[in-house]
Amino acid sequence: MCKFAVVPVKFSTVVIVAFLGLAFLFHSTVASSKQSAQITPAAPATPVTTPGARGGFGLRQRPVLDFNDNTGWTSMFNGHDLSEWDGDKKIWTVKDGAIYAESTCVLPTGTVYIDWNGDKNVGDFDMKFETLATDNVNGGVQYRSWIKGTPGKPTRPERPNFPVGANAPGRGPAVPGGGARGGRFAGPPLGSPAASAADRGGRGSGPVVFAPACNGNAGPGPDPAVAVDPYYLDGPQFDYDAKGGVAGNFYEQDGRGTMASAGEIVVAEPNVQPIVVNRFADRSTAQSWWKQNDWNQMMLVVRGHTYMQFINGHLTTVVVDDDPTRFQASGMIGFEIESTGSVSMRNLYIRKF
């Protein structure tokens, strides 16, 4: 049998040892905190474990997206021709390595589109591109969209019985020279009969409203015999315009209209007005993110029922669409032009999930 000797220890000795232990622990913690505060952050693209981090994996300084790094992305445009895009080639061309269209007082386009034919049923994805808009033009990128009139797809709803006024749903700031678009611009209410071909300037889905410089006068359009652009898309749109008045808005073409203005997080549910759950930027701040008469970096992040839109690295809108009567899990991608001016898009890339 083993015997253990019991060594008597004075209470005062225990207290002293405990005190010294606590003092050492406190000193170590303070030293670690000072060391952390003096560390220079690493380059954004390199994940670095933060000293003093908790947990098995620790807190990390995560890499920041490099917009110009196309590793893992798929090109949507070869920079030379429109073989990957479907649209009226009398309107849409390639200029200086960019997809280009121009609408003028003499030859207004109406509201027309060019659609990506690389995949006509894109679900979850990220997309990035650069765009330049001039004069009074309105543009936008459609996504999870469909050709207007496609059987089984949502159609233009009757306007809900919401209050009318500056803050009425589906309404945003009027854009000089804009076209009629479901409540965002002056035009027929939802559910009204379509305008005549002559009113459309040849191709659009609604009357063309000319910029002030046109003085209300314009030519007949490129093809007055064609009432509706056969590439016309309905559905979600990342909206923008040359002046930046609607840049970053989430707009549903021929549907619920402007569902979120730049600087808003919105949840949409059936039979009720979309609810703004957070305003993280005021109007002037959001407009400052858009660069007039210059190239802008645009990005979309689409996952499930959530849409996120970015301009020049700034998150502009988040929409969570929980309305089963309108939500689409996949669809087409395309670009729009309307009003007067030009739009250009270059460096188009996508990654699908």
C-alpha positions, 0 to 999 in steps of 0.5 A: 500500500502506498502512503501519501504524506500530507504537508500542512499548508498555511492559509496565508500561503494559499492566498498569496499564491492565488493573488500572484496567479490572478496578477499574472493572468491580468498582466498577460491579458493587458499585454495581449490587448496592447499587442493587438491594438498595435498590429497593422491590418494585413492586406485585404486579400489575405485572411489573417488570424486576429491575435487573442481571437476566441474559439477553435477557428478564431475571428479572422480578417476576411478578404475583400472582393476585388472587383477586377479579379475574374478568377472563378467568373464566366464572361458574358460578353466577348467584347467584339460582337453580340453573338451571346446576346439577342436583341434588335441589332439595329439598336444594339451594337458594339462600341469601344468594346462595350454593348451599346445603344442610343436613343435620340429625339430623331430615332427614339427606341422606346423601351427595348432590351437585349437578352443574354442567350448564354443561359435563359434560366439563371437561378442563384448567381453573382453578376458584375459589370461596368456601365456608362449612361449619358444624357437623360437615359434610363437603363437597368439590368433585368434578372430572373426575368421572362419574355413579356407574355410568356404563358404561366408567368406573372402579368401586370397586376391591377394597382392595389388600393394603397394611398396615393401620393409622393410615398405611394407604393410603386412610385419613385422620383420622376426622371426627366425624359423617362418613359411610362413604367408602372407608376414610376413615371407619368403614364397609364395606370396598371391594367390600362390598355396598351398604347398604340404603336405610334405612341410607343415610338416604334418599340417600347411597351409604353408611351415615350416621354421625351427629354426637355431638349426634344421639345415634344418632337421626335421621329417615328422610331426605328420600326413603327410597324413593330408594336412591342419589342420581342425581347421585352422582359418582365421581372426584377430590375436593377435600375439606374439612370444617367442622372443617378435619380433612380440608380440602385433602386429595385424595380419590378418591370410591369409588376410591382414597380419600385419596391425598394429605393436605394438605401432600403432593405425591404420585405415583400409579402402577398397582398400587402405593400412591401415593407421597409424594415431598414433605411441605412442611407438617405437619398442624397447619400445613396445618389452620391454613390453613382458617378455621372458621365463616368463608368460605374461598377455594378454587382448583383448577389442573388440567393433564394428569395433575397436580392442584393444590389451594389454600386461602386462597392456600396450596397444599395438595396436588399429585397426579400421577396416572399410573395409566391404570386410574383417570386421567380426562382430563376429566369433570364438576364438582359439590359434595357434602354429607354428615354434619350441618351446612350447606355454602354455595358462592358466587362460582364461576368457571372458566377452561378450557384 
